[in-house]
Amino acid sequence: MPVDDLIVGLDIGTTKICAVIGEYTDTRRIEIVGIGTAPSDGLRKGVVINIESTLKAVTKAIEAAEMMSGREVSSVITGIAGAHVEGINSRGVVAVSGRDREINEEDIRRVIDAARAVVIPMDREVLHVIPQEFVVDDQGGIKNPLDMIGIRLEAEVHIITGSVTSAQNLLKCVNRAGFRVEDIVLESIASSRAVLSEEEKELGVLMIDLGGGTTDVLVFVDGSPYHTDVVAVGGEQVTSDISIVLKTPSEFAEKLKKESGCCYMPLVDPDEEIFLPGVGGWPSASIPRAELCKIIQPRMAEIFSLIRDKMIKKGYLNHLRGGVVLTGGGSMLPGAAELAKEIFGVPARIGYPFELGGLVSEYKNPMYSTAVGLIIYGNETASKDGEMKSGGRRGKEGLGRRFRNWMKEFF
């Protein structure tokens, strides 16, 4: 199988690194054929702090995916996250240039360039410019203005920026591990591809990706992203709380969280007991499961409340007719959806990756949402000859090609 017939998603997270290999079938459908994970200890809050540890984990995860699939990986699409990521909304306006006032590709390219011409610090770079809507002569709500007649063309876009050094360190880890980075994609954008339906995006939906070091937030209104945020608290903090309160090592606290944890007290049987092994000469003991829930629920509620307060401040809470979708490893805690529903006051569900075929039972898990989403993103932006399109890719590209990529990706 030629390498060009593979798309590899690489999710470099704070607690784990996950590689997923997608392969094109004879009918050009994408199927998941390999999955590999490795513990991650070279990142903090989504940002690389130890290049050597990270590149070893990247190598280990990709090698595991290669072994499962029987394929050899040369390039990847990697996700980026961290508290350095920021999203802003911008607006641009141009005059339609054609003699007959018919809007063409060049007009749309110019108006998007005008909208993205915002001042950003030298230490930041643009990761994504996502059109939200176009306005032709004060007529709004237009998704694709191509070939329409007008004099004045406006565009509203969502611009996502990130730290230059964070992106460079991420690239360095992957390159030194022996792989080429085809694209860098914001992890919440990738996750949304894997778990959100088009109907939810149109209705207005809040996606919360509960990771180990950070919690990624993305709001869709009328089918387009309008708000991007990262909360610097994640599942690691929940584990730390358990470790401190129960005076137990972090490794066991993590195991206890996964096997017996719950973040919504009404779901816990008050008579249920859980076992705590002895540590450091202390005898083993048992405690009510409700006590563990009393440790976990306040931290999870804090994360949701931080996000809710920002939604209220930005005015998006009343636009969430599609509710809240939780994904990522932290969403697997029993009671997460129930707690989110109570705090946000809208329906909430757990987001599982869409089925792409192949090893469905292996990747049908919220912890793989980002990696599977990177595969979907790559597939959506792949050209007919199998080359990767621009999405978030750097490099020099023709203006027409960049325009076609925007239009194919978002409309």
Secondary structure, 3 states (H helix, E strand, C coil): CCHHHEEEEEEECCCEEEEEEEEECCCCCEEEEEEEEEECCCEECCEECCHHHHHHHHHHHHHHHHHHHCCCCCEEEEEECCCCCEEEEEEEEEECCCCCCECCHHHHHHHHHHHCCCCCCCCEEEEEEEEEEEEECCEEEECCCCCCECCEEEEEEEEEEEEHHHHHHHHHHHHHCCCEEEEEEEHHHHHHHHHCCHHHHHHCEEEEEECCCCEEEEEEECCEEEEEEEECCCHHHHHHHHHHHHCCCHHHHHHHHHHHCCCCHHHCCCCCEEEECCCCCCCCEEEEHHHHHHHHHHHHHHHHHHHHHHHHHHCCHHHCCCCEEEECHHHHCCCHHHHHHHHHCCCEEECCCCCCCECHHHHCCHHHHHHHHHHHHHHHCECCCCCECCCCCCCCCCHHHHHHHHHHHHC
